[in-house]
Amino acid sequence: MRLDRNQAEALLSRIQGLKVAVLGDLMLDEYLFGEVNRISPEAPVPIVRVVREQSVLGGAANVAANLKAIGAEPSLVGVMQNDAAGIRLTDLLVRWKIDPRGAIVDGQRPTIIKTRVIGQQQQMLRIDREERGELGDASVDALRSKLETALKGAGALIISDYAKGVVCSAVMEAVQSLCRAEGIPWIVDPRPNHRALYRGATLMTPNTKELSELTGFDTRSDAEVTRAGKHLVEDLGLAGLLVTRSEKGMALFAPDSGHRDPWLIPTEAREVFDVSGAGDTVIAVFSAAIAAGGDWQAAAMLSNAAAGVVVGKVGTATASPGEILAHYQEQEAI
C-alpha cells in the first residue's frame, strides 16, 4: 500500500493551521561550510577553509520548524538562556513566525549549540556546547505552566527528547495528566535512558538502534524488528510504534493491526546527503497528520515521503507541502 499524490495533497490540506504542541530540548544548529584542499602540517587532519556559515533551529525547535514548513501552527515549550546563542535562537523562531514565548529563560543553563563542519558536502566534525543535568524547581514549574497553555486547542503533543534536561519525571507527569484530561495524543522521539518516562505514550518514533537499546533485542532483520517492537508496545503500554529503519524505510505498529505484525514501508529517499534532523521531520509530519484526523498508515507514509525530501538536502532541513507533492510526482514518474 502506498499513499498517492492526491491522498497526500488532501491530508496536507487538512494540516493547514492546525495547532501542534512541542515540548523538548531547544538548540541552535550552526553549520560551517568549507573547502578541503590539503592536510594540516600540524597534525594529520584536513584543513577546512570556511566559505559560508549558517545558523538554523535545532532539537525541539527544528521539530517546530518542520511543523511550520508543512503549514501547521507549532506551540513550542523548552528552555534557553538569554545569551548570544539564545538571542540568535529567538531571532530564528521569530523569522519562522514561531512564538518564542513558550521558551523559559534559565540563567543557569547556556543555550545548547551544535556546530557542524561541512567539507565538500560531507560532515567532518561536530562540536557540542551544552550543560546537561536536572532543571531547578523554578524552571520545572515554569515548564509545566507553559505546557498547560501550549496544549489548549492542540491536536497533538510532540515530546522531542535529546536528554538535555527538559524531559524529566516531574514534567512528564504533567504531560500524562494534561493529555489524558484533554484527550490529546502524545508522541515521543525517545532517548533510551529515559525509557520509563514514556510509559503510556500514544506512539514512539525510535530508529532501529534506539529500539535495540530500549528493548535489549537485536533489530537487524524484519523479524527482529517485529519482535522488539511488539515487546516495547506491550511493555510500555503504547498505542503504537513507528520505527525508522534508514535505507529500509519504516515499520509501523498500528492499533488496527493488533500489533501482531508491523506495516513495512519502503524508503522514499532517492539520494541521501545528510540524515541530520530527519527524525524531527518524521515525528512532526506524522503528528500533524494524526492531529488532522489521518489514519496511522497514511500519517506514516506522508512522514516517510517528507523524510525522503529532507535527507536529500545538506544540513538540518525541512520539507514544504510543495516539495513533498513534487517528490510524489517524481516517484510516480519512475
C-alpha positions in Angstrom: 0.0 0.0 0.0 1.3 3.5 -0.9 -0.2 6.9 -0.4 -0.8 8.5 -3.8 -0.3 12.2 -4.7 -4.0 13.1 -4.4 -4.3 11.4 -1.0 -1.1 13.2 0.2 -2.4 16.5 -1.0 -5.7 16.1 0.7 -4.0 15.2 4.0 -1.6 18.1 3.8 -4.6 20.5 3.2 -6.2 19.3 6.4 -3.0 20.0 8.3 -3.0 23.7 7.4 -3.4 25.9 10.5 -3.7 23.0 13.0 -2.1 23.6 16.4 0.5 21.0 17.5 2.4 21.5 20.7 6.1 20.6 21.0 8.0 20.0 24.3 11.7 19.4 24.4 15.3 20.5 24.3 15.9 23.7 22.3 19.2 24.0 20.3 20.9 26.3 17.9 22.5 24.3 15.0 25.5 26.0 13.4 27.0 25.0 10.0 30.4 25.9 8.8 30.7 25.1 5.0 34.1 25.0 3.5 36.6 23.7 1.0 39.2 21.0 1.8 42.3 21.1 -0.3 45.2 20.0 1.9 46.2 18.3 5.2 47.4 20.3 8.1 51.2 20.3 8.7 50.5 20.3 12.5 48.5 17.1 12.6 47.1 14.5 10.2 43.8 16.3 9.8 42.2 18.1 6.8 42.2 21.9 6.7 38.7 23.4 6.1 38.7 26.8 4.6 35.3 28.2 5.7 33.4 29.9 2.9 29.9 30.1 4.3 28.2 30.0 7.7 24.6 29.2 8.6 22.5 29.0 11.8 19.3 27.1 11.9 16.8 25.9 14.5 17.8 22.6 16.2 16.4 20.0 18.5 12.8 20.6 19.5 13.0 24.0 17.7 13.7 22.1 14.5 10.6 20.0 15.1 8.6 23.2 15.4 10.2 24.5 12.1 9.2 21.2 10.4 5.6 21.7 11.6 5.6 25.3 10.4 7.0 24.2 7.0 4.1 22.0 6.3 1.5 24.6 7.4 0.8 23.5 11.0 1.0 26.0 13.9 3.6 24.8 16.4 3.3 25.8 20.1 6.8 25.4 21.4 7.9 24.8 25.0 11.5 24.5 26.1 14.5 26.1 27.9 17.2 28.6 26.8 19.4 31.3 28.2 19.4 34.9 27.4 22.9 34.6 26.0 24.2 35.2 22.4 23.1 31.8 21.2 19.7 32.3 22.9 19.2 35.6 21.2 20.1 34.1 17.8 17.7 31.2 18.5 14.9 33.6 19.4 15.6 35.6 16.2 15.3 32.4 14.1 12.0 31.5 15.8 10.6 34.9 15.0 11.8 34.6 11.4 9.9 31.3 11.2 6.9 33.0 12.8 7.0 30.6 15.7 6.1 32.2 19.0 9.2 32.2 21.3 7.3 32.9 24.5 6.9 29.2 25.3 10.6 29.1 25.9 11.5 29.8 29.5 14.8 31.5 30.4 17.1 29.6 32.8 20.2 31.7 33.7 22.0 28.5 34.9 21.9 26.7 31.6 23.6 28.1 28.5 21.7 27.7 25.2 22.8 24.5 23.5 24.8 24.9 20.4 25.8 22.1 17.9 28.3 23.2 15.3 28.9 21.0 12.3 31.8 21.4 10.0 31.0 20.5 6.4 33.7 20.0 3.7 32.9 19.0 0.1 29.2 18.4 1.2 30.3 15.9 3.9 30.1 16.4 7.6 33.6 16.2 9.0 33.2 17.2 12.6 30.5 18.2 15.2 31.2 20.4 18.2 28.7 20.4 21.1 28.4 23.1 23.6 26.0 22.2 26.3 25.4 21.6 30.0 23.2 18.6 30.8 21.6 17.9 34.2 18.4 18.4 36.1 16.5 21.6 35.9 15.8 23.6 39.1 12.4 23.6 40.7 11.5 27.0 39.4 12.3 26.0 35.8 10.2 22.8 36.1 7.3 24.8 37.5 7.6 27.3 34.6 7.7 24.5 32.1 4.5 22.9 33.4 2.7 26.2 33.3 3.9 26.8 29.7 2.9 23.3 28.7 -0.6 23.7 30.0 -1.0 26.9 27.9 0.5 25.2 24.8 -1.9 22.3 24.9 -5.0 24.5 24.8 -6.6 23.8 21.4 -3.7 21.5 20.3 -4.4 18.4 18.3 -1.3 16.5 19.4 1.8 16.9 21.6 5.3 16.0 20.4 8.0 15.2 23.0 11.4 15.9 21.4 13.8 14.4 23.9 17.5 14.9 23.5 18.2 14.0 27.2 19.4 17.5 28.0 17.1 18.2 30.9 13.7 19.3 29.8 12.2 15.8 29.7 12.2 14.7 33.3 9.8 12.9 35.6 8.1 16.0 37.0 7.4 17.4 33.5 6.3 14.0 32.2 3.8 13.6 35.0 2.3 16.8 33.8 2.3 15.6 30.2 0.4 12.4 31.1 -2.2 14.1 33.3 -2.8 17.0 30.9 -3.0 14.9 27.8 -5.3 12.4 29.5 -7.6 15.1 30.6 -7.8 16.8 27.2 -7.7 13.6 25.1 -4.6 14.7 23.3 -2.3 12.1 21.7 1.4 12.5 22.8 4.1 11.2 20.5 7.7 10.7 21.6 11.1 10.9 19.8 12.8 8.9 22.6 16.2 8.5 24.3 16.7 5.0 25.6 17.9 6.2 29.1 14.5 7.9 29.6 12.6 4.7 28.8 10.5 4.7 32.0 9.2 8.3 31.3 7.4 7.3 28.2 5.0 4.7 29.7 1.5 5.2 28.3 2.6 7.3 25.3 0.4 7.2 22.2 3.3 6.4 20.0 7.1 6.5 19.9 9.4 7.0 16.9 12.7 5.3 17.6 15.3 4.3 15.0 16.5 0.7 15.0 19.5 1.4 17.2 17.3 3.1 19.8 14.7 0.3 19.5 17.5 -2.2 20.3 18.7 -0.2 23.3 15.1 0.3 24.5 14.4 -3.5 24.4 17.8 -5.3 24.6 16.9 -7.1 21.4 18.6 -7.2 18.0 16.9 -5.2 15.3 18.7 -6.0 12.1 16.1 -8.1 10.3 12.3 -7.7 9.8 11.6 -10.5 12.2 13.9 -9.0 14.9 12.2 -5.5 14.5 8.8 -7.2 14.8 9.8 -9.0 18.0 11.4 -5.9 19.6 8.6 -3.6 18.5 5.8 -5.9 19.9 7.8 -6.2 23.2 8.2 -2.4 23.5 4.5 -1.7 22.8 3.3 -4.2 25.3 5.9 -3.4 28.0 5.3 0.4 28.0 1.5 0.3 27.2 1.9 2.2 23.9 -0.9 2.6 21.5 1.6 2.1 18.7 5.1 2.4 17.4 6.8 3.9 14.3 10.4 2.5 13.8 12.6 4.4 11.3 15.0 2.0 9.6 17.2 4.2 7.4 17.5 2.7 3.9 14.9 0.0 4.8 12.2 2.6 5.4 9.8 2.3 8.4 7.9 -0.3 10.4 4.5 0.9 11.8 2.9 -1.0 14.7 -0.7 0.4 14.5 -3.6 -0.2 16.8 -5.8 -1.6 14.0 -3.1 -4.3 13.4 -3.3 -5.5 17.0 0.5 -5.1 17.0 0.9 -8.6 15.6 2.9 -7.7 12.5 4.0 -4.2 11.5 3.3 -2.4 8.3 6.6 -2.3 6.4 7.0 0.9 4.5 9.9 1.2 1.9 12.1 4.3 1.9 11.1 7.2 -0.3 14.7 8.6 -0.4 16.4 8.6 -3.8 19.6 10.4 -2.8 20.9 10.8 0.7 23.2 13.7 1.5 22.6 14.3 5.2 20.3 12.5 7.7 20.6 15.3 10.3 17.2 16.2 11.6 15.3 13.5 9.6 13.8 12.1 12.7 12.5 15.6 13.5 10.7 15.6 10.2 9.2 12.2 10.7 7.7 13.0 14.1 6.5 16.4 13.0 4.7 15.3 9.9 3.3 12.1 11.5 1.9 14.0 14.5 0.4 16.8 12.3 -1.3 14.2 10.1 -2.7 12.4 13.2 -3.9 15.8 14.5 -5.6 16.3 11.2 -7.6 13.1 11.5 -5.4 11.0 9.2 -5.2 7.3 9.9 -1.9 5.9 11.2 -0.8 4.3 7.9 -1.4 7.5 5.9 0.4 9.6 8.5 3.4 7.2 8.4 3.6 7.2 4.6 3.4 11.0 4.5 6.1 11.4 7.0 8.2 8.8 5.1 7.9 10.9 1.9 8.8 14.1 3.8 11.9 12.4 5.3 12.8 11.4 1.7 12.9 15.1 0.8 14.9 16.2 3.8 17.7 13.6 3.6 18.3 14.9 0.0 19.4 18.2 1.5 22.6 19.1 3.3 22.2 20.2 6.9 19.2 20.3 9.3 16.3 20.9 6.9 12.5 20.9 6.4 10.1 19.8 3.7 7.3 22.0 2.4 4.0 20.7 1.0 5.1 21.6 -2.5 8.3 19.7 -2.1 6.5 16.6 -0.7 4.0 16.6 -3.5 6.7 17.1 -6.1 8.5 14.1 -4.6 5.4 12.0 -5.1 5.2 13.2 -8.7 8.8 12.2 -9.2 8.2 8.8 -7.7 5.1 8.1 -9.7 7.0 9.0 -12.9 9.6 6.3 -12.3 
